Amino acid sequence: MTSRRSFARAVTRRAAVVVFSAAFVLSLPGCGEIGNSTAPVRQSAADGSSANSDANPRSDRPATASRDRRPRKNPESVDEEFRARPLKQLSPQQLDEGWVELFDGQTLFGWESANPSVNWRVEDGAIVAEAGGPGLLTTFVACADFELQCDVRLERGGNSGIFLRTPARPRNPSVDCYEWNLCDSHDAFPTASLVGRRAVHGVRIEDDRWHTCRIRFQGPHLKAWIDGRLVTDFREAAQSAGFLRRGFIGLQQNRGRVAFRRIFLKPLGTRPLLPEHGLEGWRIVPGSRSRFSIEDGTLAIDGGPGYLQTKGRWADFALQLEAFVDGARLNSGVFFRALAGTQDAPANGYEVQIHNGFYDGDRSRPVDAGTGAIFRRTVARWVVPDDRQWFHLTLIAVGDRFGVWVEGFPVTMWQDGRPDDPNPRRGRRLQSGHLILQGHDPTTHVRFRRMRIADWSVPESAVGAQRRND
């Protein structure tokens, strides 16, 4: 949450549903024939499109002529459809390694469908579909370099696949996505092939049985395993017209019943942000009252208000860190795509909230939006961490879409639909900006460690070809 000086400016955001639609057809032979139509799986989020949204971040006066001065705050809870208690599918070791859940095992939170005819749903802890295809179920946020793991089960004669770095509406898998096929009966591109790019023969998966698939995609190099056996090893020239740097991950139903479960993701290519000692690479924002120190790679922030800003800037990225709140219901935050902090405007950026409080023993009703919310824009659907315990947090920001995971559990998925503005408090900012860590007030005692980031921005020379995949 922002400092007390700016708390009165918090704006009301009604709980909303982000709705997306698409219609697409894929023409190459193979599992890539994608169905048509438009109805999506809905996403829970808070609406950030108000015209009054923080137009003057140093004043509580609305941006418009409205004289409505009623108190404003975040919504207190998310839609009932997406309320879910974390199942803790990941081990402590997996959390330390950076894994997050793409599928919470209970709801379709964080997924979208562009073909309403496909009957995607959750049954017995798995995402399943068997009719209405071809069609994709895609992640809410795009990814660049990652490792993906999931279990898949396909009925006899079934046809499915996993789409990588794909747009919402792929049309040609040799150009606008990477389609990793799951179809033993396909003549040209059977199981483990990349449709339109690389045929693999001799790999079969037993019908009506769970198989563990793992895909590692870093830069132009893709490797995939089924049940521990390496089945795909593909490297594309980074300069080729078909090379894509990022995009969504999609599950396909083409023919027959398919089920996916235990769908996990680990961002790759992260680099550390915290030195072992000192504040190299960081800048204390003028006017800060917090005390900042780093010892053995752990950053301590005590007191406040105060702000510590990176010297580096990032636009699209995956950020991972561990945090520790040393007190009951204390407040902090991680700002991103922020303008350089000044004494008068110390933290003009998007903010991932850190506040582990919740109302009446109900973790689905967070205090001050809750840890993992995009403060002023969304509310976390579950307060996962406890005070005085280390917890893991992951933020993926690509384009105007943001996803946040706490202890590997997805708590926020939000798309900024506001008009563009250089200041994220007033509107959508797609350009790079700083990270800023917050000491909220004199009671703040928070620690950060193992903070690391992967730059997923697309080089300027490739922006035009890549834009359709975001």
N, C-alpha and C positions, 0 to 999 in steps of 0.2 A: 504494500500500500504506500501511497505517497505521504510526504511529511504532513505534520499538523497544519502548517501554513497553507497547504493546498487541499486539505481534506474536505473543506466546505464546498469544493468545486466538483466533488464526485457526482456523476450524472446518472440518472435512472436509465437502466437498460431493461426492457421487457424481455422475458424469456421467449426465445423465438426458435424457429426451425429453419435451418439453411437448406434450401431446396435447389437441387440442380437437376438438369435434364440433358439428355443427349440422344441423338439418333445416328447410328453408324452401321456401315456395311463393310465387310472385309472380303476382298475378292480372290486372294491367292488360295490355291488348294490347301486343305489342311484344317486344323482345328481353329483356324482363324476366321471362319465366317461368323461375324458378330451380328447379332440381331438388331432390329430397329426399335423405334418408339422412345418414350421419354420419361416415364415415371421413375423417380429415384427412391432409394432407401433414404429416409430422412436423417438429418444430423441435428443434434441438439446443440444450441449455441445461444448467445445473447446478442441482440441486435446492436451493432455499433454504428448505425447509419444516421443517427440524429443530427439534424443541422445545428443543434446547440452544443455539439460535442467539443468541449474544451477549447473554444475558439480563442479565449484569453486565459492561458493557464495560470496567470497570476491574479485572477479576479474571479469572484463568484457571480459576476454578471453574465446572463445568457448572451449568446452571440447574436440572437435575433432581437426583434423589438419586444418580445414577450417579457412581461414583468412577473412571471411565475417564479417566486422565490421559495417554494416548498422544498424541504430537505430531499436530497436525491441520493440514491445508493444502488448498489448492485442488487439483482434479484437474489432471493434467498435460497432457491433450489432449482434443480433442472427438471425437465419433463419426466413424468413417471416412467415413460417408455424406456428411458436410459438409466434409471436408477439401478445400480448393481453394486453389490459388496465384492471387493476384490477376492479372487480365488487363490491368489498367491501361486500362480503357475510356475514362476521362476525361482530357482534356487538362489541362496545368497551369493554363490560363486557366479552364476549367470548375471545377477544384478551388478556385481563388481566388474564384470567384463563388458557391461554396457547394453545388455539385451533388454528389450521392451516387448510388451504384448501388443501385437496388431489386432488381435481378437481377444476380448475379455472372457470368452467362454460362455457368455450369457446373452449378449445383445449384439446388434449390428452397429453399435456406436463406432464411428470412425470409418465406415464403409458407405459406398454409394453404388447404386445400380442405374444404368442408363437404359435398361430394357425392362419395363414393368411386367412383361409377359413371363420372365423367369421367376420362378417361385422361391427365391432366396429366403431362408429363414434359419433359425437356430433350433436344433434338436439334439438332446442328449450331449450338450457341450460341443457341438460341431456346427459349422455352417454348411447347409445342405441345399441342393436343388436337383430336380430331375425333369423339369418340364419348362417349355416356353423359350428355350434357347434357339440359336446361339445368343449368349449374352455374358457380359462381364460384371463382376462386383469388384470395385476398385477402392484403394485406400483414399482417405480424404486428403492426405498430404503427399506430395511428390518426394522421391528419394533419389540420391545420386549413387554414392558408393555404399554398399551394405552387404551384410550376410543375412539371408532369409532361411528360416527353418519352419517346416510344417509337416503334419501328417496328412496324407491324402488316401481316400478309399474310393475306388471306381468300380461300378458294377460291370458285369460281362458285356462286352461290346460297346462300352462307354467311350466317350470322346471328351477330353477336357484339356486343360493346360494352365500354365502360370505365365502371365504377361508381365514383362519387366520393362521399366523406363517407358511406359506406354502413355499415350494421351487417353483422355476419356473416350475418344471416338477413333480408334485405330482403323486404318483402311488397308494398309499394306505392310505386313510384318517384316518385309525386307528393307523397309524405309523408315517407318514411324514407330516401331516398337521391337521388342525381342520376345517372341512367343516360344516358350519352352513347352514342348508338346507332351501330353500324356494320352497316348492313343496307340495301342499295340497294333491295331488293324490298319493304320494309315499307310498307304503304299509309298508315298514320296518322303514323308517326314514323320516316322513313327516315334514312339516314346523316347525322350531324351534329346530329340532333334530340336534345332532352332528353325522354325518354319521360315522358308525363303532364304535362309542363310547357311545352315549347316545340317546335313542329314546324318543321323546316327542309326546304325542298324545293330540288331542283336541284343537289344535291351528290352526285357519284358517285365511287366508287373502283374503279380497274381491278382485275379479278380476278387472282389468282395473281401479284401484284406487291407488292413492299415499298413501304409508304407511311409517311412520317414524320408522327406526330401530336404536337401540342404543346397542352397545356391549362394555362391560368393561372387559378387559382381563389383569389381574395382577398376575404374578407368575403362579401358577397352577389353579387359580380360574377364571372362565368365567361366566359372567352373561349377559343376553340379554333381551331387551324389544322391543315390537312392539306396537306402538301407546301408549306408556306409561305403558303398562302392562308387568310385569315380566313374561317371557315365558321360559327362560332357566337359570338354576343354576347348574353349573357343576364344580366339583373340582377333579383334578387328582393328584394322589400321585406324588410328585416331583421326587421320585426315580424310577418311572415306566419307562419302556423302551419306551413308547409312548409319554413321556412328552417332549415338545419342548419349548425352551426358547424364540426363536425369529424366524422371517421369514417374507415373503412378505404378503401383503393383496391382495386378488384376488377377482374380480367380475366374475361371471360365466354366460355364455349363454349355456344352454343345450338343451332346447326345447321351441320354441315360443319366442315372443318378450318380452324383459326385458329392463327396463330403470332405471338408477340411477342418482340422482342429489343431490346437497348440501352435498357433501361427505367431512366430517371434521374429524380431528384427534387431540387428546390431549395426549401427552406423560404423563405417570404416573411414580411416584416414584422419582421425582426430589428432590434434597436437595440444600439448599442455599450455595453459594460460598463466598458471601460478608458478613463480620461481620458488626455490627452496627457502630463500631468505631475501629480505628487502622487498621493494616495490617496483622492481624493474619491469617495464612494459605497462605500468599503471600510472595514473595521475590523480592526486587528490583534488577534487573540485573546490575552487575558492569558496570560502565561507563555511566549509564543513566543520562541525564540532565533534564528529566521531573520531575515535582513535583507531587507526589501521595498522596492523602488523602482520608479518608473515614469518613463521618459524616452521622449519621442516615441511614446507609445502602447504601448511594450513594457514589460511587467512582468518584473522580475528577482527571483528568489527564491534566496538563497544561504544555505547552512548550515541548521541545524535542530536539533531539531524546531521547527516553527512553522506557524502557520495564519493565513491572510488571508481574512476573511469579508465577503461582500456585506452591505450594509445592507438591500437589497431581498430579497423572498421570492417564490418561484414554486412552483406545484404541477405544472401541465402546461405543457410548453415544448419548444422546439427550441433547443439551445445549439450554437454553432459557434465554433471557436477554432483557432489555430495554436500549436504548442508546439515547444520546442527543448530537448533534454537535452544539456547541455554536459559530457559525461563518459561513461565506459563503464559500462553497467548501473546507472545511478543511478535513484533512485526518487522518484516524486511521485504526486499524485493530485488529482482534482477531485471534491469531495463535493457532493451535491445533496439537496434536501429535508431539509437538516440543521437540527438544533436550534441555537440560538445558542451559540457556543463559549464555554467557561469554562476556567479554568486546570486544573480537574480533569477536565473532559470537553470537550476542544477540538474534536472533530469527530465528533459522533454523527449520521451521515447515510449514505446510499448513497454508494459511492465508485467512480468510473471510474478504473481503475488506469492509471498511466503507468510502464512498465518495459519497455524494449526488448530485454531479454535472452531467450535461448532456449537449449535444451539440444542439444549434439552437432550443431550446424549445422542443426538441424531447426526451422524457424520455426513448425511446427504444435505444438511442445512448448515453450510459453513458460515463462520463469522468473517465479515469483510472479504467476501468472495472465496476465500479458502486457498490453501497452497496449491499452486498449479493453474489458477485462473489467470486470464489476461485481465488485469484489474481495470475497472471502468467498462469493460466490454463483455465479460463472461463471468460465470460462476463455476467453480470446480464441482463436478458431479459427486465427488466423494472426498472427504478429508482423510487422506491415507496415513500421513505420518503422525507421530506423537512428539510432543516437546521433549527435549533432552535425550533424543535418540537420533543418530545419523540416518539420513534418508537420501535416496538417489532421485535426481530430477533430470529429465531429458526434454529439451525444446527443439523442435524442427520448424524452421521458418523458411518457406519457399514461396516466392511471389506474395500473394495476398492471403495465403493460408498458413495457419499455425496449429501445431499439435503439441500437447504437453503431456508427459507421463511422469507419475510419481511412484516410486518403488516399482517401476515397470508397468504400472496400471494406467491406462489412458483416462485422463480426467478432463481434458479440454480439447475440442476441435472447433476452430473458428475461422471464418473468412471475413476479411475486412472489406465491406462493400461501400465504404464511404468514398466521397470524391478525394482525389489526390491532394496531398498537402505536404510540404517539407517537414512539418511538425506532426508526429504521430498522435499527439494529444488532440489535434484538430481534424485530422483526416488520414487517409491511407498513405503510408510511405513505403515505397518499394526500393528506394536507394539504400546504399550501405549506411551504417551508423555504428556508434560505439556501444559496448556493453558498459553498464553502470551498476554497481552494487550499492545497496542502500543501507545506511544506518538510520532507522526511522525516527527515533526520539531518544531521550536520555535513558530509557529503560532497555534499549536494544543490546543484546548480547548474542551474536550469531557467528557461526564459523562456516567456512567453505574450504573444501579440499578436492583434489583430483578433478579440477575444472579443466575441461578440454573442449576443443571446437574443431569441426571439419568444415572447410569452406566449400559450399556447394554452388557457388555462383558460376554462371556460364560466361566464358570469355566473350567480350564484345563482338568478336568476329563470328561467333556461332549463335548469337541471340536470336536472329531471325528464324533460323532453322529449328531452334529448340523451343520457341515460345509455345508452339502448339501442344507440347507435352506437359505443360505446367497447369 
